[in-house]
């Protein structure tokens, strides 16, 4: 077996959220085959593991809640390509 077959494939999805008074905030989701998703917001302690079912429920609730705040900003209209690191 090759090294890639032995280790779960990890994919990272990242986007930086701009902030008016401070630097931008990194939002990262790590997806590993057969494992829970890992969500990180900023460089502090805002980290959590989510099962796929929890991630879908969070996606649904967040999409409705955020949509109720108005039109999406231009910076969000980008394609996010997963990276290996």
C-alpha positions as CSV (number, residue, x, y, z in Angstrom):
1,X,0.0,0.0,0.0
2,X,1.2,3.5,-0.7
3,X,1.3,6.3,1.9
4,X,-1.8,7.9,0.5
5,X,-3.8,4.7,0.9
6,X,-2.6,4.2,4.5
7,X,-3.5,7.7,5.7
8,X,-6.9,9.3,5.4
9,X,-7.1,12.0,2.6
10,X,-7.5,15.4,4.2
11,X,-9.0,18.4,2.4
12,X,-9.0,21.9,3.8
13,X,-11.6,24.5,2.8
14,X,-10.6,28.1,3.7
15,X,-11.9,31.6,3.5
16,X,-10.9,34.8,5.2
17,X,-13.6,37.0,6.6
18,X,-12.6,40.7,6.4
19,X,-13.0,42.9,9.5
20,X,-13.2,46.7,9.5
21,X,-11.2,47.4,12.7
22,X,-8.9,44.4,12.9
23,X,-7.2,42.0,10.6
24,X,-9.3,39.4,8.7
25,X,-10.4,36.1,10.4
26,X,-9.6,32.7,8.9
27,X,-12.4,30.2,8.7
28,X,-11.2,26.6,7.9
29,X,-13.0,23.3,7.6
30,X,-11.0,20.1,7.5
31,X,-12.5,17.0,5.9
32,X,-10.8,13.7,6.4
33,X,-12.2,10.5,4.9
34,X,-14.1,8.5,7.5
35,X,-13.7,11.2,10.2
36,X,-15.8,14.0,11.7
37,X,-15.4,17.5,10.1
38,X,-13.2,19.9,12.0
39,X,-14.2,23.6,12.1
40,X,-11.8,26.4,13.0
41,X,-12.7,30.1,13.2
42,X,-9.8,32.5,13.8
43,X,-6.7,31.7,15.7
44,X,-8.2,31.4,19.2
45,X,-10.2,28.6,20.8
46,X,-13.2,28.6,18.4
47,X,-12.7,25.0,17.3
48,X,-15.1,22.1,17.1
49,X,-15.6,18.7,15.6
50,X,-18.9,18.0,13.8
51,X,-20.4,14.8,12.5
52,X,-21.6,15.0,9.0
53,X,-25.2,15.2,10.3
54,X,-24.3,18.0,12.6
55,X,-22.5,19.9,9.8
56,X,-25.6,19.6,7.6
57,X,-27.8,20.9,10.4
58,X,-25.4,23.7,11.1
59,X,-25.3,24.6,7.3
60,X,-29.1,24.7,7.2
61,X,-29.5,26.8,10.3
62,X,-26.7,29.2,9.4
63,X,-27.8,29.6,5.8
64,X,-31.3,30.6,6.9
65,X,-30.1,32.9,9.7
66,X,-27.4,34.6,7.6
67,X,-29.8,35.1,4.7
68,X,-32.2,36.9,7.0
69,X,-29.5,39.6,7.5
70,X,-29.6,40.9,3.9
71,X,-27.7,40.5,0.7
72,X,-24.3,38.6,0.8
73,X,-21.2,40.7,0.5
74,X,-19.1,40.6,-2.7
75,X,-16.1,39.0,-0.9
76,X,-18.2,35.9,-0.3
77,X,-18.8,35.3,-4.0
78,X,-15.6,33.3,-4.6
79,X,-15.0,29.7,-5.5
80,X,-13.4,27.7,-2.7
81,X,-11.0,25.0,-3.9
82,X,-9.9,22.4,-1.4
83,X,-6.2,22.1,-0.6
84,X,-4.2,19.3,0.8
85,X,-2.8,21.4,3.6
